[in-house]
Amino acid sequence: MQLFELVSPRLFRPLAGPNRAFYAELLLLLWEECRHTADYSISRAEAVWRAEDYFAALAKPLALDADGAGDEEEQPTRDPHTLAVGFLLRLRRTGWLEEQPGSYEGEASLAFVPEVTPLLEALEEILNPRVVTYTGKLYKAWQLLGSIGQEKSPYENVLREVDADLDALNRSLRALNASIGHYIDRLTRNRTPQEVLELFDQYEEKVVAAAYHRFKTSDNLFNYRAYLEEELDDCEENYLPQLAFDYARVERCAPNEAAPAVRALIQKQRDALEEMSLLMREIDASHIRYRKRAVQRAQFLLLSDRSSQGSVTALLRRYAEDIRTPEQLFEPDDGPVAKHLHLYPVQVFGEKPLYPPAAPRSEVPLRPVETGTLDPEQLQKEQQLLLEYARMAVTEENVALLARQALAARPQVNAALLADEYPNDFARIIGLHTYSQSPHRDYDIERTGKWVERGGFRFEEFILMPRKEEPHGRNE
């Protein structure tokens, strides 16, 4: 029997048209009202009222879809009653709803067609997935197989029940493994650090802590697998005649066909245990990969906001962590950020510095350089500017001078406060962090782990204090 012999051939048209999102939300809204009734029905007046409330809250002009029944697509409208009646009419025409005439005292009602209720349950499951618990199923299978000798209907009440439980457990584990991959895929897209951490918390709460953690501890497969395989072997060796007799009774087949079918079912359960073991290894690997990607993604987004300020902060942080002695400043740099700081001749002079000139050179000797009189005031300004450049240079001496000035009248000071007191000396303040491991320094710094922003730059806060004397060894 084909699918569209059971449901209307036009069933999926509302969910494939331009208003598909609104049809899906309206269907789930009505299903929430009808799912607990005896015949999945709701009075027509209440259905229209629920739909009117939905479109009134939506407050968006919509055009009713033409469903091939002679209707033409109408102009967009905001009227909730028009939209409610039109949408409900199309759901009825396409086979989602059917109208039930009212009695003498009762009014007409709309009911969901019974064949489409599994689809509605699936849509609800996609939006609000249930928390699957894996505990108890292996214990139940172990208990049932252990008491198979005392069961009057061993196939119907034991073997078939265990097969259904193992199959359901493996389906749940496959869904879990697929959901982990879905979380990983979502994390690789454009997300903020807050969204990454929220997804991580949801996964830990709904998947790991709620179900899988218990399945990996108290109900671990390795605690039951050996016993389950022994009991399956016992079923095949000692209880096969009873199982075959009960199988022939329940499945209504010939006795000579029952024994091979029972053996195949027992082998299927052995394969299910093996598949369960493979699924658990895959889930563990996916879980580790997910946690690593989530933490790496969040750390990357927190440390760099992909702006020029974030890039400068990352460069300064890298060099502050790697450079320990002044001599390292003059060593060749082949690190990951070298391309951002190196200047190559082709970049400075252009791509064609050695090409011949466009005009031929003349044989006239070069004229001497004419020097005019220097303006004393301008000369003094230039000299003062050079001195200022020298004072602001990030050298070990200038950084030590800034540390002595900052600690002259106080025992310690925060870098953020220094940036407020010396707004033009931000480079030397960062230099305090750079030279914090120099053997010639007179100060120490202590990181606070907090990030602050000053002057358009974001850096890790640290505390500047006088250098502590290192304790001497006993042998000195």
C-alpha positions in Angstrom: 0.0 0.0 0.0 1.4 3.4 -1.0 1.5 6.5 1.3 -0.9 8.6 -0.7 -3.5 5.9 -0.7 -3.8 6.6 3.0 -3.4 10.4 3.1 -4.4 13.1 0.7 -2.0 13.7 -2.3 -2.1 17.4 -1.4 -1.1 16.9 2.2 2.3 18.5 2.1 1.3 21.5 -0.1 0.7 23.9 2.9 4.2 23.0 4.3 5.9 23.6 0.9 4.3 26.9 -0.1 5.3 30.5 0.7 3.3 30.4 4.0 4.8 27.1 5.2 6.2 28.5 8.5 2.8 29.9 9.5 1.0 26.7 8.5 3.5 24.7 10.6 3.0 26.9 13.7 -0.8 26.8 13.3 -0.8 23.1 13.0 1.2 22.6 16.2 -0.9 25.2 18.0 -4.1 23.3 17.2 -2.5 19.9 17.8 -1.6 21.1 21.3 -5.3 21.6 22.0 -6.4 18.3 20.3 -3.8 15.8 21.2 -5.5 14.8 24.5 -9.1 14.7 23.3 -10.8 11.4 22.5 -11.0 11.9 18.7 -8.4 14.6 18.2 -11.1 17.2 17.7 -11.8 20.8 18.6 -14.9 22.9 18.1 -14.9 24.9 14.9 -15.6 28.1 16.8 -12.7 27.5 19.1 -10.4 26.6 16.2 -11.2 29.8 14.5 -10.7 31.7 17.8 -7.3 30.1 18.3 -6.3 30.9 14.7 -7.5 34.5 15.1 -5.4 35.0 18.2 -2.4 33.6 16.4 -2.7 35.9 13.4 -3.5 38.9 15.6 -0.3 38.4 17.5 1.6 37.9 14.3 0.4 41.3 13.0 1.8 40.6 9.5 0.0 41.0 6.2 -0.3 37.6 4.5 -1.8 36.4 1.2 -3.8 33.2 1.2 -2.2 30.4 -1.0 -4.1 29.1 -4.0 -4.4 25.3 -3.5 -5.5 24.3 -7.0 -9.2 24.0 -6.1 -10.2 26.9 -8.3 -9.1 29.6 -5.8 -6.9 32.5 -6.8 -4.2 34.0 -4.6 -5.7 37.0 -2.8 -4.1 40.3 -1.9 -2.3 40.4 1.4 -4.4 41.2 4.4 -4.0 41.7 8.2 -7.5 40.8 9.1 -7.2 37.9 11.7 -10.6 36.4 10.9 -10.0 36.3 7.2 -6.6 34.7 7.6 -7.9 32.2 10.2 -10.8 31.0 8.1 -8.6 30.8 4.9 -5.8 28.9 6.6 -8.2 26.4 8.3 -10.1 25.9 5.0 -6.9 25.0 3.2 -5.8 22.6 6.0 -9.2 20.9 5.6 -8.9 20.7 1.8 -5.4 19.3 1.9 -6.3 16.5 4.3 -5.0 17.6 7.6 -8.4 18.4 9.2 -11.8 17.0 8.6 -15.1 18.5 9.6 -17.4 16.6 11.9 -21.1 17.7 11.8 -22.6 18.6 15.1 -25.5 16.9 16.8 -28.8 18.5 17.6 -27.4 20.2 20.7 -23.7 20.3 19.8 -21.9 22.4 17.3 -19.7 21.2 14.4 -16.0 20.5 15.1 -12.7 20.1 13.3 -10.7 17.0 13.9 -7.2 15.9 12.8 -7.2 13.0 10.4 -5.9 10.0 12.4 -3.3 9.1 9.7 -1.5 12.4 10.1 -1.1 12.3 13.9 2.4 10.5 13.6 3.5 13.4 11.4 2.4 16.0 14.0 4.2 14.0 16.8 7.3 14.1 14.6 7.1 17.8 14.1 6.6 18.3 17.8 9.6 16.1 18.5 11.8 18.1 16.2 11.0 21.4 18.0 11.0 19.9 21.6 13.1 16.8 21.7 12.4 14.6 24.6 15.2 13.8 27.1 15.9 10.1 26.4 17.0 8.0 29.4 18.9 4.9 28.8 18.9 3.5 32.3 17.1 0.3 33.2 16.8 -1.3 29.8 19.9 -3.5 30.1 18.9 -4.5 33.6 15.4 -5.4 32.4 16.8 -7.5 29.5 19.2 -9.3 32.0 16.3 -10.1 34.4 14.0 -11.3 31.6 16.5 -13.6 30.0 17.6 -15.0 33.4 14.0 -16.1 34.2 13.1 -17.5 30.8 13.0 -21.0 32.2 10.1 -20.2 34.4 8.1 -18.3 31.7 5.1 -20.0 30.1 5.4 -17.9 27.0 9.2 -17.5 26.6 9.1 -16.0 23.1 6.2 -13.6 23.5 7.0 -12.4 27.0 10.8 -12.6 27.0 12.7 -12.9 23.7 10.5 -10.5 21.7 10.4 -8.0 24.6 14.2 -8.1 24.9 14.6 -7.6 21.2 12.3 -4.6 21.2 14.2 -3.0 24.2 17.7 -3.5 22.6 16.4 -2.2 19.3 14.9 0.9 21.0 18.1 1.4 22.9 20.3 1.4 19.8 17.9 3.8 18.0 18.2 6.2 20.9 22.0 5.9 20.9 22.1 6.5 17.1 19.9 9.6 17.6 22.2 10.8 20.4 25.3 10.4 18.2 23.6 12.3 15.4 22.6 15.1 17.7 26.2 15.5 18.9 27.2 16.0 15.3 24.4 18.5 14.9 25.7 20.5 17.9 29.2 20.5 16.4 27.9 21.7 13.0 26.0 24.5 14.8 29.2 25.6 16.7 31.2 25.9 13.5 28.9 28.6 12.2 28.9 32.3 13.1 28.3 32.4 16.9 29.1 34.7 19.7 31.0 33.4 22.7 27.8 33.6 24.8 25.9 31.4 22.2 28.6 28.9 22.1 28.7 28.5 25.9 24.8 28.4 26.0 24.8 25.5 23.5 27.5 23.8 25.6 25.5 24.1 28.8 22.3 22.8 27.0 24.2 19.8 25.7 25.7 19.1 29.1 22.3 19.4 30.9 20.0 17.7 28.4 22.3 14.9 27.0 25.3 14.2 29.2 24.1 14.8 32.8 20.4 13.7 32.1 20.9 10.4 30.5 24.2 9.3 29.0 26.2 9.7 32.2 24.1 7.2 34.0 24.2 4.9 31.1 28.0 5.0 31.2 28.2 4.4 34.9 25.6 2.3 36.7 24.0 0.8 33.5 27.2 0.4 31.6 27.0 -2.2 28.8 30.2 -3.8 30.0 28.5 -4.7 33.3 25.9 -6.7 31.5 27.2 -7.8 28.1 28.9 -11.0 29.2 25.8 -12.1 31.2 23.5 -11.2 28.3 25.5 -13.2 25.8 25.6 -16.2 28.2 21.8 -16.1 28.6 21.4 -15.8 24.8 23.6 -18.9 24.4 21.5 -20.6 27.0 18.3 -19.8 25.1 19.7 -21.3 21.9 21.1 -24.5 23.6 18.6 -25.3 26.3 15.3 -23.5 25.6 15.1 -23.6 21.8 12.2 -26.1 21.7 10.1 -24.1 24.1 10.9 -20.9 22.2 10.1 -22.5 18.8 6.8 -23.8 20.1 5.8 -20.5 21.5 7.0 -18.7 18.3 4.8 -21.0 16.1 1.8 -20.2 18.3 2.2 -16.5 18.3 3.4 -15.9 14.8 1.1 -18.6 13.3 3.7 -20.4 11.3 4.7 -24.1 10.7 6.7 -25.7 13.5 9.6 -26.5 11.1 9.9 -22.7 10.4 9.9 -21.6 14.0 13.4 -22.9 15.1 15.4 -21.1 12.3 13.4 -17.9 13.0 14.2 -18.1 16.7 17.9 -18.7 16.0 17.9 -15.6 13.7 16.2 -13.5 16.4 18.8 -14.6 19.0 21.6 -13.7 16.5 20.0 -10.4 15.9 20.2 -9.6 19.6 23.9 -10.6 19.7 24.5 -8.2 16.8 22.5 -5.5 18.6 24.9 -5.8 21.6 27.9 -5.5 19.3 26.4 -2.5 17.5 25.7 -0.9 20.9 29.4 -1.2 21.8 30.4 0.5 18.6 27.9 3.2 19.1 29.2 4.0 22.5 32.7 4.3 21.2 31.5 6.6 18.5 29.5 8.7 21.0 32.6 9.0 23.3 34.7 10.2 20.4 32.1 12.6 19.2 31.6 13.9 22.7 35.3 14.6 23.2 35.5 16.3 19.8 32.5 18.4 20.7 33.8 19.6 24.0 37.2 20.5 22.4 35.7 22.4 19.6 33.3 24.3 21.9 36.1 25.4 24.2 38.4 26.3 21.3 35.7 28.3 19.6 34.7 30.2 22.7 38.4 30.9 23.6 39.1 32.2 20.0 36.1 34.5 20.1 36.8 35.8 23.5 40.5 36.6 22.8 40.0 38.1 19.4 37.0 40.1 18.1 38.4 40.0 14.5 39.1 43.8 14.6 42.4 45.6 14.3 42.4 46.2 18.0 41.9 42.5 18.7 44.8 41.7 16.3 47.1 44.1 18.0 46.1 42.7 21.4 46.8 39.1 20.2 50.2 40.1 18.9 51.2 41.9 22.1 49.9 38.9 24.1 51.9 36.4 22.1 55.2 38.4 22.3 54.7 39.1 26.0 54.4 35.4 26.7 57.2 34.3 24.4 59.9 36.9 24.9 61.8 36.3 28.2 65.2 38.1 27.7 66.2 41.2 25.7 68.4 39.0 23.4 65.3 37.4 22.1 64.2 40.7 20.5 67.1 40.4 18.0 66.6 36.7 17.1 64.9 35.7 13.8 61.2 35.4 14.3 59.5 32.5 12.5 56.4 32.5 14.6 52.7 32.5 13.4 52.5 36.3 13.5 55.8 37.1 11.9 54.2 38.0 8.6 52.4 40.9 10.4 55.6 42.5 11.6 58.3 41.8 9.1 59.1 44.4 6.5 60.5 43.0 3.2 62.3 45.2 0.6 59.6 44.5 -2.0 57.0 45.9 0.4 59.0 49.0 1.2 60.3 50.0 -2.2 57.6 48.5 -4.4 57.6 45.6 -6.9 59.8 47.3 -9.5 62.7 49.0 -7.6 65.4 47.8 -10.0 63.7 48.4 -13.3 65.5 50.9 -15.6 64.2 54.5 -15.5 61.7 55.6 -18.1 63.8 58.6 -19.2 67.5 58.1 -20.2 70.1 59.5 -17.9 72.0 62.6 -19.0 75.8 63.1 -18.8 75.4 66.3 -16.9 77.1 66.1 -13.5 74.9 66.2 -10.4 74.4 69.7 -9.0 75.5 70.2 -5.4 72.8 70.1 -2.8 71.7 73.6 -1.9 71.3 74.0 1.8 69.5 77.0 3.2 69.6 78.6 6.6 68.0 76.6 9.3 65.2 78.1 11.4 66.4 77.9 15.0 62.9 77.6 16.3 62.0 74.8 13.9 65.3 73.1 14.7 64.5 73.2 18.4 61.1 71.7 17.7 62.6 68.9 15.7 65.2 68.1 18.4 62.5 68.2 21.0 60.4 65.7 19.0 63.4 63.4 18.6 64.0 63.5 22.3 60.3 62.7 22.9 60.6 59.7 20.5 63.6 58.5 22.4 61.9 58.9 25.8 58.8 57.0 24.5 60.8 54.2 22.9 60.0 50.8 24.5 63.4 50.0 25.7 64.3 48.3 29.0 65.7 51.5 30.4 62.6 53.5 29.6 60.4 50.8 31.0 62.4 50.7 34.2 62.2 54.5 34.5 58.4 54.3 34.2 58.3 51.6 36.8 60.3 53.7 39.2 58.1 56.7 38.6 54.9 54.7 39.1 56.1 53.1 42.3 57.8 56.1 43.8 55.0 56.9 46.3 53.0 53.7 46.5 53.7 50.0 47.0 51.8 48.8 43.9 49.6 50.0 41.1 47.2 48.5 38.5 48.1 48.8 34.8 44.6 50.3 34.1 45.3 53.1 36.6 48.7 53.7 35.0 47.0 54.0 31.6 44.8 56.7 33.1 47.7 58.5 34.7 50.0 58.2 31.7 47.7 58.3 28.7 50.6 59.0 26.2 52.8 56.2 27.6 50.6 53.2 26.7 53.4 51.5 24.7 55.7 51.7 27.8 52.9 50.3 30.0 52.7 47.3 27.7 56.4 47.1 27.8 56.2 46.5 31.6 54.6 43.2 30.7 57.1 42.5 27.9 60.2 43.0 30.2 58.6 41.4 33.2 61.0 38.4 33.0 64.2 40.4 32.4 66.9 39.6 34.9 67.8 43.4 35.1 64.3 44.6 36.1 63.5 46.3 39.4 59.8 45.3 39.4 57.4 42.4 39.3 53.9 42.1 37.8 51.0 39.9 38.8 48.3 39.0 36.4 44.7 39.3 37.6 43.0 37.3 34.8 40.7 40.2 34.0 40.6 42.1 30.7 40.3 45.9 30.6 40.1 48.5 27.8 41.9 51.8 27.8 42.6 54.1 24.9 40.9 51.8 22.5 43.1 48.9 23.4 42.0 45.8 25.3 44.7 44.0 27.4 44.9 41.7 30.4 45.0 43.6 33.7 48.1 43.2 35.8 49.5 44.7 39.1 52.9 46.5 39.1 54.9 46.1 42.3 58.6 46.3 43.4 60.6 43.2 42.6 60.8 40.7 45.4 64.2 39.4 46.4 64.8 35.9 45.2 65.7 33.5 48.1 69.2 32.2 48.0 69.9 28.5 47.9 71.4 26.6 50.9 74.6 25.9 49.1 75.3 29.5 48.2 
